[in-house]
Amino acid sequence: MSVRYLSCGDTAFTVEFGNEISPEINGQVMALHAAIGRAKSAGKLAGVVETVPTMRSLMVTYDPLATTRAALQPEIEALVAMGLKSTGTSRQVTIPCCYDDPEFAPDLEEVAKRTKKTPEQVIQAHLNSPFKVYVLGFMPGLAYVAGLDQGLYLPRRSQPRVRLPRSTVAIAMDMTTIYPFESPGGWHLIGRTPLWMFDKRKPQPVFLAPGDSVTFQRIDRKTHDRLAAESERGTLDWSKMVKA
């Protein structure tokens, strides 16, 4: 795997592992992200401020008053040369989702037609997809979750919607996502979760994290509304959906 080091201004550089999106490349990104975190905890890599993982690269930001790229890059290269292995500590996250209400899944029939499936087959394919969070982006708490069943691959909608409800579950290409706020969006809407992907009232406001394994659990409208009311009150316990 070819690794490139690219400048990002005068306080950061990017470690790029390839030019495609794949589980292997993203696994290397997350492994380096974890390795740098461990090195910092051990008092090494002085001056590193944070690392930001993307689909295929890791941005390393640093304090220019404490270190330089010339000093840091050889240390990062040494970590890469040692071999980057997954720690196996990714979280297992279960997300309840209601697919059965047309209000929540306005594109389900169209997705079924375009993929030559029944709506029930679309739902089952989504439930059975081996999802993994690659990165967060676009807005706080929005996760790009790859691993969608190949039979559901569709491009983004030709005409994006101006406004989507918070917690809408959508698909496009080989991914699914959950909109953390009411916002514009161009993906296909197939369900809704009662969970909030971003809740500023919580000590850790972002629900999903890069490296998380994700499965969806089907719920009915009554269960959705009960859990959504708990989310609104701030009493829904996220920990019930997460296994370390």
N, C-alpha and C positions, 0 to 999 in steps of 0.2 A: 504494500500500500504506500503510495507516494505521499509525502507530507510536505506542505509548503508553509512558509512563515511570511505573512503579509502585514505591512504597516497599516495601522488605523489611527492616523494622527500622531501626536507626540506623547500620548499617555496610554497607548494600547497597541497590541498586535494580535493577529489572528493565526491560529494553527489550523490549517485546512487539510482534511484527510482524503478528499476526493472531490469529484465534480458531479456525483450522482447522489440520489437519496436512496439509502438502503439500510436495513437493520444492522449490517456489519459496520458500515461507516459511522452511523449514529452511535453504535455501541462503543466504538473507539473514542468518539467525542465525549460520551458520558464517562468512560473509564478515565480519561485524562482529567476531566472535570473533578472526579472523585479523588484522583491521585494528588492533584494540586491542593484540594481541600485537606487531605491528610497531611501533606507536607507543611501547609500553613499551621495546622494544629500542633505540629511537632516543632514549630519555631523556625521553619525553613522558609525559603522564598520570600525574604523580607521585602516589603514594598508592594507586594501584590494586593490590590484592593478587592477585586472580585473576578470571577470567570463567568462568561455568558455563553451557554451552549446553544448551538443552532443545529439544523438538520445535518450538516456535514463539516462544521468547523466549531472551534472554541475561541472566543475572544478573551484575551487576558488583559485586564486593565491594571495599571500600576501608578503609584505615587512618584512623579518625576523628581521629587525632592529626596526620596529615599532610595531609588534605584533607577536603572536604565534598561532599555531593551537589550543592549549589548551584554549586560550582566545577567539578565533573566533568561534570555533565549537559550543559552547553553544548558542551563539547569532544566528547562522544559524539554529540550532535546534529549537530555539524559534520561528523563522519566519515560519518554516515548521509546527510547532505545532499549530500556529494560523490559519492555513488553507491557501492553495495557490489557489487563484482564478485568472482566466484570466482577464486581464485589458480590453479586447475587443478593443484594439487599434492597432491590426495588420493591415498592409497595404494590399490593394487590388491591385494586379499588373496584368496588361494585357500585354502579350508578343506576338507580331506579328510573325507569322511563315508561311513559304512557304513549303507546302508538295508536290506540284505538279510537281516538276522538278526532274527527275531521278538523276541528279548530286547532289541534296540536300538530296534525300531520297533513297539511294541505297538499303536499306534493307526493304523498304515498302512492296514489293511484297512477300518477304520471310516471313515477319511477318504476312501478311495476310494469306498466305498458312498454316503456322504453327498454327495459331489461328482459322483457318477455317472461315475466314471472307474475304470480298472483301477489296481492298485497301481503298475504300471510307468509309467502315465501320470502318476500323482501324483509319482513320483520325477523323471521327466523335466521336469515343470512346475517343480518346486523347483529342479532343476539349471539351468534356463533363465531363472529369475527374475532381473531386474536389481536386485540388492540394494544398499542403502546404509545405513550405520550413522547413525542419527539422534542418539541419546543413549545414555548409560550410566546404569543405575539399578537399583533394587530390591536389588542386592547388588553387591559389588566385581567388576567385570569382566563384568557382564551387559549385553549390548548389545541395544538395540531396533533391529532391522534391517528396514527397510521395503522394499517392492517386490515382495512375493509375487504370483505369478500370480493374477489375479482369479478364475480357476476353482477356486482352493483356499481362497477366503475362507470361514472358519467362525468362529463365536463361540468364546469360551473354553469349556472343558468345564463342564457344570453341577455336577459334583462334582470339585473339585481332588484331586490325589493328595497324600498326606502326605509321601512321600519319593520323589525322583527321583535317579537316578545323575548324578554329575558328567559334564559334556561331552555331555549329551543334547541333540539338536537337535529343536526343537519349532516348531509354527506355530499362529497364531491371528490372526483378523482379516486385515489386510494385511501381517503381519509374520512373521518367523522370529526365533528366538533360540537361544542355547546356554547351558545352565545351568552356571555356573562352579564350583558346589559341589553336593554332595548337599543337596537342599532340597525344600520343598513346591513344587507347581506345578500350574497349571490349563490349560496349553496341550496341544496334541495332539502326541504323541511319534512322530516318523517316522524317526529315525536317531540315530547317535552319531558324534562326531568323536574321534580320539585326542588332539587338542590340548587343553591346559588354557587356559581363558580368563583365569585368574588364577594366577600362579605367583610367590610371594613370594621365591623364590630368584633371580629375574632382576632386573637393574638397573631395567628397566621391567616391573613385574609384570603389567600389564593388556595383553592381546594386541590387542584391537580398540580403535579410537578413533573419535569422531564424525567424519563425513566420509569414512570408508573406503568404497570400493566392494568388494563381497564377491561371490564366486562359490563354489559348492560343487563339489567334485570327487569323483566316486563311487569308492569303494575297496571291496575285499572284506574279509571278516572276518580273513583271515590278515594282510593288510596293516595293518588297523586294530590288531590285537593287537601287531604288531611296533612300530608307531609309538607305541602307548600305553605299551609297555614303556620306550621311549626317554623319553617324557614323564615317566613315573614316576621314572626315574633322573635326570632333569634334563638329558639330553644331546640332546634334540630341538632342532634349530636352527630357530627361528621365522623367521629371515630368508629361508629357502627358500620360504616361503609368501607373502612380501610383496615387491611392487615399488613403489618410490617414484614 
